[in-house]
Amino acid sequence: MRPILVTGAAGGRQGSTGRHVTRMLLERGQAVRAFVRTDDARAAELRAMGAEVVVGDLREIASVIPAVRGVRRAFFTYPVTDGMLDATAVFAAAARQEGLERVVDVSQLAADPAAGTPHMRRHWVSEQVFDRAGVGAVHLRAAVFFENLAVLADAGDGRTLEMPLGSAETVLPLVAGADVARVATGLLTGPDGEVDPVCRLTGEVMTIGEAARAFGLVYADQDPRRWRHRATALYGDAVTVEHLSHLWELFRAIGGGHALYQVTEAIERVGGRPPRTLRDFTAARPRPVTR
């Protein structure tokens, strides 16, 4: 059995889609080659789960070509940080050289050359690179992950969810990282043949006030300058702060919603089950430690 290559397999706090995909594939009896940046405790856990672990840098062709050799399908994800376009170019070149037939990559809901955030525009460029490589790319244009809100909920005072979104009636398109992974798993294990190259994934549409209540909190509007200062300390990454600051500004300006904000049938059709709700997500996760 040829393994499926999964990048981002160690997971993280931005959705852990690679970790979820690895687990779901292994549960289906599929051989998995898990690509990780560091050989640490998370890598050891992947080995214990039954994955073949390879360690390397997605921006380095010398790491990526051996990782894709012998596989025909792969999952590509990259965190919201510097280097995504470098990693895309390297991975696309390696995938083309080794003859991959399907690459499923995580993009963003409104990826477009005129999108409202620099990172969304970079995602559109990334999609073009994969398309032109001729590797059967499928782009998962995902809404805001529940996990992004969870990071902010856990970093607060335990009573309020502070974000620079204006009114509590500002509408957000949301999705669980596990649902994105479930769709990716369905595409990676599905039959050969043509598939839609763009798959939009939104699991729930709700106001920020409703989202805050799902975490047991009350929403409070925050000044954008205060948000940037707080986010810099929280994330410690300039690209993450840049993206989220522009994203919240965009949602604040749109306010009551957009035509893109629709629950998408692909989560159930390809992923095999209805989308998870934010309340289900918050009920299942461990309670944060309070001081």
C-alpha positions in Angstrom: 0.0 0.0 0.0 1.4 3.4 -1.0 1.5 5.8 1.9 -0.3 9.1 1.9 2.0 12.0 2.8 0.6 14.4 5.5 2.3 17.7 6.2 1.8 19.5 9.5 1.3 16.2 11.1 2.6 17.3 14.5 -0.4 19.7 14.9 -0.6 23.0 16.6 -3.1 25.5 17.9 -4.3 26.8 14.5 -6.6 23.8 13.8 -4.2 20.8 13.8 -5.7 19.6 10.5 -2.5 17.6 9.7 -2.7 15.8 13.0 -6.4 15.1 12.5 -5.8 13.8 9.0 -3.1 11.5 10.1 -5.3 10.0 12.8 -8.3 9.6 10.5 -6.2 8.0 7.7 -4.7 5.5 10.2 -8.1 4.7 11.5 -9.1 3.7 8.0 -6.1 1.4 7.7 -4.3 3.7 5.4 -0.5 3.9 5.5 0.6 7.4 6.4 4.0 9.2 6.0 3.8 12.1 8.5 6.0 15.1 7.8 7.1 17.1 10.8 9.5 20.0 11.5 10.9 18.6 14.7 11.5 15.1 16.0 9.9 15.7 19.4 7.3 14.1 21.7 4.6 14.8 19.2 6.6 12.9 16.5 7.0 10.0 18.9 3.2 10.0 19.4 2.7 9.8 15.6 5.1 6.8 15.5 3.1 5.1 18.3 0.0 5.7 16.3 1.5 3.8 13.4 2.7 6.5 11.1 6.0 6.6 9.3 7.6 9.9 10.5 9.9 12.0 8.3 11.6 15.1 9.7 12.4 18.1 7.5 11.7 21.7 6.4 8.9 22.2 3.9 10.8 25.1 2.4 13.8 22.9 1.6 13.7 20.8 -1.6 16.2 18.4 -0.2 13.8 17.5 2.6 10.6 17.4 0.5 11.7 15.3 -2.6 12.5 12.2 -0.4 9.2 12.7 1.5 7.0 12.7 -1.6 8.9 9.8 -3.3 6.7 6.8 -3.5 3.5 8.5 -2.7 0.6 9.4 -5.0 -1.5 11.6 -2.8 -0.6 14.2 -0.2 -2.1 16.7 2.3 -0.5 20.1 2.4 -1.0 22.6 5.1 1.2 25.4 6.4 0.7 27.5 9.6 -0.1 31.2 9.5 3.5 32.4 9.6 6.3 33.4 7.2 7.3 31.0 4.4 4.1 29.7 3.0 4.8 30.6 -0.6 8.3 29.2 -0.4 6.9 26.0 1.0 4.2 25.8 -1.7 6.7 26.3 -4.5 9.0 23.6 -3.1 6.2 21.2 -2.5 4.6 21.7 -5.9 7.9 21.2 -7.7 8.6 18.0 -5.8 5.1 16.7 -6.3 5.3 17.3 -10.0 8.7 15.7 -10.3 7.5 12.6 -8.4 4.2 12.3 -10.3 1.7 12.9 -7.5 -1.9 12.6 -8.7 -3.7 14.5 -5.9 -2.6 17.2 -3.5 -5.2 18.4 -1.0 -4.2 21.8 0.4 -5.8 24.0 3.1 -6.6 27.5 1.8 -8.9 30.3 3.1 -12.6 30.9 2.4 -12.1 34.2 0.5 -8.8 33.5 -1.2 -8.6 35.9 -4.2 -6.1 38.3 -5.7 -8.3 41.2 -4.3 -9.0 39.6 -0.9 -9.1 41.8 2.2 -6.0 40.4 3.9 -2.5 39.9 2.7 -2.5 36.2 3.8 -5.7 35.5 1.9 -4.0 36.9 -1.2 -1.0 34.7 -0.6 -3.3 31.7 -0.3 -4.7 32.5 -3.8 -1.1 32.7 -5.2 -0.4 29.3 -3.5 -3.5 27.8 -5.2 -2.2 29.0 -8.6 1.2 27.4 -8.0 -0.4 24.1 -7.2 -2.7 24.3 -10.2 0.1 25.1 -12.6 2.1 22.2 -11.3 -0.5 19.8 -12.6 -0.7 17.6 -9.4 -4.5 17.3 -9.2 -4.8 20.0 -6.5 -7.9 20.4 -4.5 -8.1 23.6 -2.4 -10.0 23.5 0.8 -11.2 27.1 1.3 -11.9 27.0 4.9 -13.8 29.5 7.1 -12.4 30.7 10.5 -11.4 27.8 12.6 -13.2 27.3 16.0 -9.7 26.9 17.3 -8.8 30.5 16.5 -11.5 31.7 18.8 -10.6 29.2 21.4 -7.1 30.6 21.7 -8.5 34.0 22.4 -11.1 32.7 24.8 -8.5 30.9 26.8 -6.2 34.0 26.9 -8.9 36.3 28.3 -10.0 37.1 31.8 -12.5 34.2 32.0 -15.5 36.5 31.6 -15.2 38.3 28.2 -14.1 37.5 24.7 -12.4 40.7 23.6 -12.0 41.2 19.8 -12.0 44.3 17.5 -15.2 43.2 15.7 -17.4 46.1 16.5 -21.0 45.1 17.3 -21.9 41.8 18.9 -24.0 41.3 15.8 -21.0 41.0 13.5 -21.3 37.7 11.6 -18.6 35.1 11.3 -18.3 32.0 9.1 -16.8 29.2 11.2 -15.6 25.6 10.9 -14.1 23.0 13.1 -10.5 22.0 12.2 -11.6 18.3 12.5 -14.3 18.9 9.8 -11.7 20.3 7.4 -9.6 17.3 8.1 -12.5 14.9 7.6 -13.1 16.3 4.1 -9.4 16.1 3.3 -9.4 12.5 4.4 -12.4 11.8 2.2 -10.6 13.3 -0.8 -7.3 11.6 -0.1 -9.0 8.2 0.1 -11.6 8.7 -2.6 -11.7 7.2 -6.1 -9.5 8.4 -8.9 -10.9 10.8 -11.4 -11.9 14.5 -11.6 -12.9 16.3 -8.5 -13.9 20.0 -8.0 -10.6 21.9 -7.5 -12.2 24.3 -5.0 -14.1 23.1 -2.0 -15.5 25.7 0.4 -15.9 24.6 4.0 -18.1 26.5 6.4 -19.7 24.6 9.2 -21.6 27.3 11.1 -22.5 31.0 10.6 -23.2 33.0 13.7 -22.6 36.4 15.3 -19.6 37.0 17.5 -22.0 37.5 20.4 -23.4 34.0 19.9 -19.9 32.6 19.5 -18.8 34.2 22.8 -21.8 32.7 24.6 -20.8 29.3 23.3 -17.6 29.7 25.2 -19.5 30.8 28.3 -18.3 34.4 27.8 -19.6 37.8 26.9 -18.3 39.5 23.8 -16.6 42.9 24.3 -15.4 45.1 21.4 -11.7 46.0 21.6 -9.8 48.9 20.1 -7.8 47.6 17.1 -4.6 49.1 18.5 -5.0 47.4 21.8 -5.8 44.2 19.9 -2.5 44.4 18.0 -0.5 45.0 21.2 -2.2 42.0 22.9 -1.9 39.8 19.9 1.8 40.5 19.5 2.3 39.2 23.1 -0.1 36.2 22.6 1.1 34.9 19.3 4.7 36.2 19.0 4.6 36.0 15.2 4.3 39.1 13.0 2.5 37.3 10.1 -0.1 35.8 12.5 -0.8 39.3 14.0 -0.9 40.9 10.5 -3.4 38.3 9.2 -5.7 38.2 12.2 -5.7 42.0 12.5 -6.7 42.5 8.9 -9.2 39.6 9.1 -11.1 41.1 12.1 -11.1 44.5 10.4 -12.6 42.9 7.4 -15.4 41.2 9.4 -16.0 44.4 11.3 -16.5 46.3 8.0 -18.8 43.6 6.5 -20.8 43.4 9.7 -24.1 41.6 8.9 -22.7 38.9 6.6 -21.7 38.1 3.1 -22.8 35.8 0.3 -19.9 33.5 1.0 -21.2 32.9 4.6 -23.1 29.7 4.0 -22.9 26.3 5.6 -21.5 24.1 2.9 -22.8 20.6 2.0 -19.3 19.3 1.2 -18.6 18.7 4.9 -21.3 16.0 5.1 -21.1 14.8 1.5 -17.3 14.3 1.5 -16.5 14.1 5.2 -19.3 11.7 6.0 -21.1 13.5 8.8 -22.8 16.9 9.4 -20.6 19.7 10.5 -19.8 20.1 14.1 -21.3 23.1 15.9 -19.3 25.5 18.0 -21.3 24.4 21.1 -20.3 20.8 20.5 -16.7 21.9 20.1 -16.7 23.9 23.3 -18.5 21.2 25.3 -15.9 18.6 24.3 -12.7 20.5 24.9 -10.9 20.5 28.3 -11.6 23.5 30.5 -8.7 26.0 30.5 -6.7 26.3 33.7 -7.6 29.6 35.6 -5.5 31.4 38.0 
